[in-house]
Amino acid sequence: MKKMPTQDDADKRIAQVLEKIKNSIQQKSQIEPQPKENLAGNPKTEIPATIDEPEKYLEITPESTLIIDRKFINLNWVKKNHKGLTFKNCTISNSDFSSSNLDELHLENCKIFNSNFEKASIQDGIFEDCIFYEKENQLGCNFNLADLRRTEFHRCNISMSNFKRANVFQITIDDSRAQGCNFQFANFVNIVSRTVLFSSAYLTNTDFRYSNFEGVYLQKCDLSGSKFVFTIFTRANLEESNLTNTDFAPSEYDGLTIFKADFRNAEIRNIDVRKLDFSGVNILEWQQAFFMENLGIIVHPDKKSQ
């Protein structure tokens, strides 16, 4: 006959089970946690932030001059000194770069919205496939008094941007959109001496409709292939400039100088030729009709002799 367990036997078994549980807990607590895997691989390598997460700060180190696929807002870079930076596929909004040194800045496929570059130095900058125009609020960027010597804009939208009194000697704006820009008194000139100065700019194949070029000196500059419709050229100097293949229909042109300018194959409209000196201007034969009609001259075809 099997012996029935007593109360003492049951108490011993319970005590043994509790002891095993206690020992198991102690063993687990002694196991050291494994370090998490370093997602960066290299601790010195910067991990690109998610493009949907705007950042308000950007620290630059000698190893992080290339910034890719990031989004920034409200950056305060006033009087910063960061030369040779490259941004690719980035968005920068409502930021202040005034009085900063950003020479040799390279932007590629970037969006720069409502940002201030007043008095900043961006010499030898290269901007490719970038947008500086915020369509929703119809705002451009501010380059007032900025130093943009030898800076290049290729396939960019800089509409409504302000370049008033900026130093833009040897600037290139090519195959871009620059509607409503303010280049009033912008400096396209390099002064060699008190008596010697020359201008240089390449404003080619670009839409400058409604832009303001009041008081600019663009002698011998290349403006070919661009649209200057409803553009302000008050007291501007375009002597000997290349205006071939342009759409030239300024809205204001009092004091405009076009001596020896090259208008071959240009569509010239909205101009009273009696108010300008066309001396030495180059045109093609088919363009004579505009000048004749503007002067009220009626031209009849020659009668063929029988």
C-alpha atoms as one frame of an Amber mdcrd trajectory, in Angstrom:
protein
   0.000   0.000   0.000   1.403   3.409  -1.105   2.261   5.771   1.734   0.350
   9.073   1.708   2.609  12.266   1.843   2.513  14.065   5.143   2.280  17.825
   5.631   6.008  17.973   6.355   6.783  16.372   2.981   4.637  18.973   1.171
   6.334  21.846   2.965   9.778  20.483   1.967   8.770  20.276  -1.705   7.428
  23.860  -1.724  10.651  25.053  -0.090  12.728  23.282  -2.788  10.709  24.902
  -5.645  11.062  28.385  -4.105  14.817  27.858  -3.764  15.110  26.910  -7.464
  13.155  30.056  -8.498  15.400  32.248  -6.346  18.578  30.755  -7.825  17.249
  31.276 -11.368  16.527  34.969 -10.716  20.024  35.501  -9.281  21.653  33.886
 -12.338  19.708  36.112 -14.781  20.647  39.260 -12.883  24.336  38.383 -13.211
  24.190  38.263 -17.044  25.774  41.463 -18.506  23.650  43.269 -21.132  25.016
  43.044 -24.659  25.960  46.383 -26.279  23.629  47.557 -29.011  24.857  47.286
 -32.570  26.445  50.499 -33.895  24.133  51.432 -36.748  26.616  53.905 -38.110
  29.365  51.316 -38.508  31.940  54.092 -38.251  31.442  56.423 -35.244  32.897
  59.325 -37.270  30.419  58.920 -40.108  27.430  61.229 -39.976  24.070  59.496
 -40.366  21.767  61.401 -42.692  18.630  62.511 -40.882  15.215  61.589 -42.165
  14.107  64.179 -44.694  10.721  64.532 -42.933  12.275  65.613 -39.649  13.283
  69.308 -39.766  16.411  70.165 -37.818  17.040  73.516 -36.193  20.780  73.104
 -35.691  23.659  72.086 -37.916  27.118  71.640 -36.502  29.922  71.656 -39.064
  33.179  69.775 -38.534  36.093  69.201 -40.930  34.673  65.710 -41.570  31.090
  66.841 -42.258  31.304  69.330 -45.118  28.988  67.165 -47.235  25.325  67.273
 -46.155  22.903  64.943 -47.943  19.147  64.315 -47.707  18.415  66.573 -44.743
  15.838  69.192 -43.894  16.527  72.331 -41.844  14.376  75.127 -40.494  15.157
  78.342 -38.604  18.924  77.919 -38.848  20.769  80.830 -37.255  24.067  81.154
 -39.082  24.611  84.880 -38.674  28.307  85.734 -39.107  29.307  82.078 -39.384
  32.457  81.032 -41.257  31.862  77.823 -43.215  33.681  77.627 -46.540  33.432
  74.850 -49.079  30.163  73.253 -47.923  28.135  70.987 -50.208  24.414  70.338
 -49.781  22.643  67.703 -51.883  18.900  66.990 -51.884  18.357  69.242 -48.853
  15.610  71.673 -47.861  16.387  74.839 -45.886  13.562  77.116 -44.725  13.274
  80.413 -42.837  16.991  80.541 -42.081  19.398  83.433 -41.550  22.855  83.342
 -43.180  23.423  87.092 -43.101  27.030  88.332 -42.911  28.313  84.745 -43.108
  31.287  83.497 -45.101  29.943  80.740 -47.350  32.505  80.962 -50.154  32.578
  77.987 -52.559  29.134  76.863 -51.394  27.752  74.097 -53.608  24.021  73.364
 -53.661  22.694  70.525 -55.777  18.993  69.757 -56.118  18.159  71.771 -53.000
  15.184  73.894 -51.939  15.956  77.153 -50.137  12.835  78.937 -48.920  12.487
  82.405 -47.402  16.114  82.612 -46.274  18.322  85.635 -45.697  21.797  85.923
 -47.269  22.148  89.674 -46.782  25.804  90.785 -46.758  26.923  87.139 -46.939
  29.990  86.188 -48.957  29.249  83.390 -51.428  32.094  83.863 -53.867  32.635
  81.028 -56.387  29.389  79.329 -55.346  27.717  76.793 -57.621  23.959  76.216
 -57.501  22.538  73.486 -59.722  18.872  72.450 -60.088  17.868  74.440 -57.010
  14.691  76.293 -56.046  14.901  79.578 -54.135  11.253  80.481 -54.686   8.442
  79.515 -52.326   5.414  79.273 -54.584   2.804  79.153 -51.819   3.768  82.545
 -50.365   5.408  83.893 -53.552   8.632  84.632 -51.714  12.208  84.493 -52.903
  15.452  84.786 -50.944  17.301  87.926 -49.896  20.788  88.479 -51.359  20.846
  92.218 -50.674  24.464  93.477 -50.548  25.761  89.885 -50.785  29.088  89.105
 -52.447  28.255  86.731 -55.309  31.326  87.225 -57.471  31.818  84.330 -59.904
  28.792  82.506 -58.498  26.866  80.278 -60.920  23.155  79.445 -61.068  22.304
  76.604 -63.454  18.709  75.398 -64.002  17.518  77.210 -60.875  14.384  79.100
 -59.910  15.412  82.328 -58.180  12.165  84.192 -58.853  11.265  87.099 -56.540
  14.751  87.085 -55.018  16.412  90.350 -54.042  19.917  91.079 -55.389  19.803
  94.825 -54.763  23.316  96.312 -54.582  24.852  92.840 -54.496  28.330  92.336
 -55.937  27.581  90.098 -58.908  30.701  90.562 -61.055  31.134  87.566 -63.396
  27.905  85.983 -62.167  26.340  83.242 -64.293  22.581  82.699 -64.448  21.849
  80.161 -67.149  18.779  78.181 -68.188  16.919  79.428 -65.120  13.783  81.251
 -64.022  14.265  84.687 -62.476  10.867  86.354 -62.690  10.325  89.415 -60.524
  13.913  89.587 -59.276  15.367  92.848 -58.032  18.835  93.586 -59.464  18.487
  97.299 -58.797  21.973  98.887 -58.702  23.605  95.459 -58.526  27.328  95.685
 -59.231  28.387  93.803 -62.372  31.603  95.854 -62.570  35.222  95.367 -61.618
  37.011  98.689 -61.062  40.655  98.425 -62.118  41.512 102.064 -61.582  39.850
 105.463 -61.413  39.535 105.534 -65.178  39.373 101.819 -66.054  36.459  99.528
 -65.304  34.788  96.648 -67.044  31.689  94.542 -66.480  31.153  90.822 -66.835
  28.035  88.680 -66.528  26.390  85.720 -68.220  22.613  86.078 -67.977  21.700
  83.558 -70.652  18.636  81.533 -71.620  16.764  82.753 -68.550  13.309  84.200
 -67.951  13.762  87.676 -66.408  10.172  88.819 -66.861   9.112  91.617 -64.460
  12.655  91.919 -63.061  14.304  95.214 -62.173  17.694  96.122 -63.669  17.579
  99.821 -62.854  20.964 101.506 -62.840  23.022  98.436 -63.764  26.141  98.485
 -65.944  26.127  95.498 -68.293  28.424  96.685 -71.048  29.757  93.836 -73.237
  27.883  91.219 -71.168  26.178  88.104 -72.515  22.384  88.249 -72.195  21.617
  86.021 -75.169  18.530  83.828 -75.320  16.842  85.440 -72.313  13.386  86.970
 -71.879  13.262  90.624 -70.805   9.516  91.197 -70.970   8.035  93.934 -68.742
  11.549  94.357 -67.381  12.824  97.643 -65.934  15.995  98.974 -67.572  15.855
 102.580 -66.355  19.312 104.217 -66.641  20.889 100.845 -67.482  23.913 100.464
 -69.746  23.793  97.639 -72.314  26.434  98.989 -74.677  27.946  96.312 -76.932
  26.092  93.594 -75.037  25.046  90.329 -76.634  21.254  90.365 -76.817  20.894
  87.898 -79.670  17.813  85.662 -79.644  16.277  87.584 -76.745  12.673  88.611
 -76.186  13.278  92.288 -75.472  10.167  94.207 -74.408  11.012  96.353 -71.361
   8.310  98.221 -69.481  10.573 101.117 -68.425  13.699 102.183 -70.297  14.293
 105.911 -69.711  18.021 106.561 -69.955  18.780 103.089 -71.353  21.967 102.901
 -73.418  22.207 100.255 -76.160  24.998 101.670 -78.328  26.443  98.918 -80.583
  24.377  96.229 -78.843  23.822  93.016 -80.782  20.075  92.411 -81.239  20.308
  89.953 -84.107  17.326  87.602 -84.194  15.841  89.305 -81.120  12.119  89.932
 -80.766  12.016  93.678 -80.022   8.663  94.981 -78.780   7.035  97.734 -76.706
   9.804 100.227 -77.506   9.523 103.689 -79.002  12.671 103.739 -81.124  12.603
 107.560 -81.131  13.438 107.555 -77.410  16.607 105.474 -77.739  19.844 105.836
 -79.631  20.167 102.788 -81.876  23.527 103.839 -83.276  25.671 100.851 -84.194
  22.985  98.348 -83.154  23.168  95.037 -85.028  19.967  93.483 -86.414  18.973
  91.075 -89.179  17.162  92.101 -92.338  13.787  90.733 -91.211  13.899  92.951
 -88.113  13.800  96.178 -90.152   9.996  96.051 -90.289   9.681  96.805 -86.575
  11.753  99.970 -86.832   9.991 101.155 -89.955   6.542 100.647 -88.463   7.612
 102.279 -85.220   8.689 105.356 -87.131   5.439 105.437 -89.091   7.150 104.564
 -92.358   5.116 102.494 -94.814   7.211 100.216 -96.963   5.814  98.948-100.283
   7.249  96.071-102.276   9.174  96.958-105.401   7.240  96.648-108.672   8.793
  94.218-111.046   9.620  95.707-114.417   7.756  94.177-117.318
